Amino acid sequence: MTDDLDARLLARTYVWWQPAETTLADPRKLLCQILRLGRSDDYLTAVRLWGTGALREALLGALPGEIDPKSQHFWRLRFGLDDSQ
């Protein structure tokens, strides 16, 4: 698949309530959904498309309730963040 098709598939899967074009114009919500609900293959695709830094920034910028506490804890450990960041 091409990167565009992969991105559109992720957008349709994780942010199904709006058009993929809208989601991809600002993928922050998509990245939060992948951190909250994503399968490992989808996470790896997101890393390839947007980079680890974008996922880390999505985690740090997540609005209350966008990422559940268990996922927050997991990803904070994964990205090497402590509680002060």
C-alpha positions as CSV (number, residue, x, y, z in Angstrom):
1,M,0.0,0.0,0.0
2,T,1.1,3.6,-0.5
3,D,1.5,5.9,2.4
4,D,-1.7,7.8,1.4
5,L,-3.8,4.6,1.4
6,D,-2.3,3.5,4.7
7,A,-3.1,6.9,6.3
8,R,-6.6,6.9,4.9
9,L,-7.3,3.4,6.2
10,L,-6.1,4.4,9.7
11,A,-8.2,7.5,9.6
12,R,-11.3,5.6,8.6
13,T,-10.7,2.9,11.2
14,Y,-9.9,5.1,14.2
15,V,-11.8,8.3,13.5
16,W,-14.8,6.7,11.7
17,W,-17.2,9.6,12.5
18,Q,-15.6,12.1,10.1
19,P,-14.2,12.1,6.6
20,A,-10.6,10.8,6.3
21,E,-9.6,14.0,4.7
22,T,-10.7,16.0,7.7
23,T,-8.9,13.7,10.1
24,L,-5.6,13.7,8.0
25,A,-5.6,17.5,7.8
26,D,-4.8,17.5,11.5
27,P,-3.9,13.9,12.6
28,R,-3.6,14.6,16.3
29,K,-7.0,13.0,17.1
30,L,-6.1,10.0,15.0
31,L,-2.8,9.6,16.8
32,C,-4.5,9.7,20.2
33,Q,-7.0,7.1,19.0
34,I,-4.2,4.8,17.9
35,L,-2.4,5.3,21.3
36,R,-5.7,4.4,23.0
37,L,-7.2,1.7,20.8
38,G,-4.5,0.8,18.2
39,R,-3.2,-2.6,17.2
40,S,0.6,-3.0,17.1
41,D,0.6,-3.1,13.3
42,D,-1.4,0.2,13.2
43,Y,1.0,1.8,15.7
44,L,4.0,0.7,13.5
45,T,2.3,2.2,10.4
46,A,1.7,5.4,12.3
47,V,5.3,5.6,13.3
48,R,6.3,5.1,9.7
49,L,3.9,7.8,8.5
50,W,4.2,10.4,11.2
51,G,7.2,9.4,13.3
52,T,7.6,8.6,17.0
53,G,7.9,12.3,17.8
54,A,4.4,13.0,16.5
55,L,2.9,10.1,18.6
56,R,4.8,11.4,21.7
57,E,3.5,14.9,21.1
58,A,-0.1,13.5,20.7
59,L,0.3,11.8,24.0
60,L,1.6,14.9,25.7
61,G,-1.1,17.1,24.1
62,A,-4.0,14.8,24.7
63,L,-7.1,16.3,26.1
64,P,-8.6,14.9,29.3
65,G,-10.3,11.6,28.4
66,E,-8.8,11.2,25.0
67,I,-6.4,8.5,26.2
68,D,-7.4,6.3,29.1
69,P,-5.2,6.1,32.2
70,K,-3.9,2.6,31.5
71,S,-2.8,3.6,27.9
72,Q,-1.4,6.9,29.2
73,H,0.8,4.9,31.7
74,F,1.9,2.4,29.1
75,W,2.9,5.1,26.5
76,R,4.5,7.3,29.0
77,L,6.8,4.3,29.9
78,R,7.3,3.5,26.3
79,F,8.4,7.0,25.4
80,G,10.6,7.4,28.5
81,L,8.5,10.1,30.1
82,D,8.3,10.6,33.8
83,D,5.3,12.0,35.7
84,S,6.8,15.6,35.7
85,Q,6.5,15.9,31.9
